Amino acid sequence: MINDPHYRRRYVISGIAVVVVLVYIIRLFFLQIIDQSTKDQADNNALVRQTIYPSRGLIYDRNGELLVFNQPIYEITMTMREMGKEWDTTAFCNCLKINRSEFDERIAEIKDRRKNRGYSRWTPQVFMGQLKKEDIATLQEELFLFPGIKIQKRTLRDYTYNAAEHVLGSVGEVNQNDIDRDSYYTRGDYSGRDGLERTYEKQLRGEKGVEVLMRDVRGRIQGSYQNGELDRTAVAGTDLYVTLDIRLQLLAEELLAGKIGSAVAIEPKTGEILAMASNPGWNPMKLVGKERSKNYNALLQDPTKPLMNRATQAMYPPGSTFKTIQSLVCLEQGAITPNTLYPCSGPGSTPIKCTHHHGSPVALDRAIEQSCNPYFWCAFRDLLQKDGKERDIHKPYEKWREAVMSFGLGHRFDDTDLSEQSAGSIPSTKLYDKFYGKTGWKAITIRSLSIGQGEILVTPLQLANQAATIANEGYYISPHLNKNDSMRIHRHNLDIKKQHFEVVKEGMNRVMVYGTGRHYAVDSLHMAGKTGTVQNPHGRDHAIFIGFAPVEDPKIAVAVVVENAGFGATWACPIATMMIEQYLTGEVKRKDLRKRIGSTVLNESVKNW
């Protein structure tokens, strides 16, 4: 037996058997203990996890006015495993008033695992969503004919006012990127797509609940599993209180009707945005429900760009409103004093003309009042040159640029809840070196910067913040929209002495008493302002105004831009002063002016969305 050549084979066979048994044991241990997918699949056969969707948080204005709330809507889900062979597709399509091709497209999309990675024949899949009660009325009556179909209640946004759509944002269906990025979402969920709805999505969305139901061997629901021990209650989203004053917002949008432009109002001491209007816009209900996709595409193709929030994304040269910053920087850096005099020859001045005759020479306060171009060119030249002599311009220019940017220009407000912003531009020495060579440019080359033209670009939000900074005499708190957030730590202090602001504020007050803003000043209010008429190579000039009131204790700072409107004093100034009047007194007493400005159409291409 010992010499039998087959004798040792039994050890080999026994070893193989042991290995096979061990492999099976390890595999079973992995499947049952480590890997939950098999258990989950088995559970899916026996259990139904029904999601309970939370109500989205409401949005209120600074005075407690309800702006955004929820309305009930419905979605249709189907569980493929429960749909028998006798299922009447034609009757189902008739109930929903859709054709067979639409049905087939939706089924194909549900089964496409590239688009719907969570697809399973055992779990409910969203077939149609965002349906109103009338859309499901027929199906609801005949639901018993369609096994596997369920109607689930959800909510969609509704709006108290047709206003502030750019600020509030919208809610839409999530895409695969959202699902991959955040495990909270599954196919058919909704999330904030833009504006505050997006910024505060996690706060507003709440937490989903779940109800676990048990089914029998035939797939029929038998009731709650384990007496509901695994159920979880949905938690409603947290309400959001914003800094907007809806009455002021409505007025701004009324006055911008028929025009392309924007208006921003800020409370200087807090940085709270009181109004942020951009026109053209749209009725926020246009991006709610089944028609959202179609309406969004139509808005996207509109050449006037209604989806663009011009208040934070459009960029313009600041024009004469920039003279207030130019004054402060030149004072601080010693290029001028309040009593510095420069000559002005009116339209005959060179190399920069003045728009009108106003006497000569002029000091700073009157130069601001009369918006004297030659004065600010001379001040800028003397800042960049020493004793009227040419020198290396790089160092003084960069020092000037740094001071200008400290007002919040040339960069985004990164420490705020405003997500959609443009940075604007305060050109660097590198830009001019690229254009002209390191020794090929000097003060006269960039003279247009002295009056807010040339390569300088700002947003209306930055203009309003500029006005707030001057009103505060040297600091600003980053503009923001969440009323409950304390932004006091986001204070930005400028390296400019307080007495310089007092001089500029006096000049801005003179604008409203003797200068270009005098026709639209409110007698009972002590206002400061600066108009601007900005050259536009693509058409008529843009009208701009910045201002604040009351001068002695500013409560509101405003910036208005009206594109292709001509003089700032004609259009931007009256809009701004009526906003100031509304906020400080509670009404606009100049009824005729309000009617004239609000009813005038300056751009025929603006649609009423």
Helices and strands as residue ranges (DSSP letters): H 9-29, I 30-34, H 37-46, E 47-52, E 59-60, E 66-78, G 80-82, H 89-96, H 100-111, E 125-131, H 133-141, G 143-145, E 149-159, H 165-168, E 171-173, H 176-181, E 190-192, H 195-199, H 201-205, E 209-215, E 221-224, G 225-228, E 240-241, H 246-255, E 261-267, E 272-279, G 284-287, H 292-301, H 310-313, G 319-322, H 323-332, G 346-348, H 364-370, H 373-384, H 394-405, H 429-436, G 443-451, H 460-471, E 475-477, G 488-490, E 491-493, H 498-513, G 518-520, E 528-534, E 542-549, E 556-562, H 572-585, H 591-599
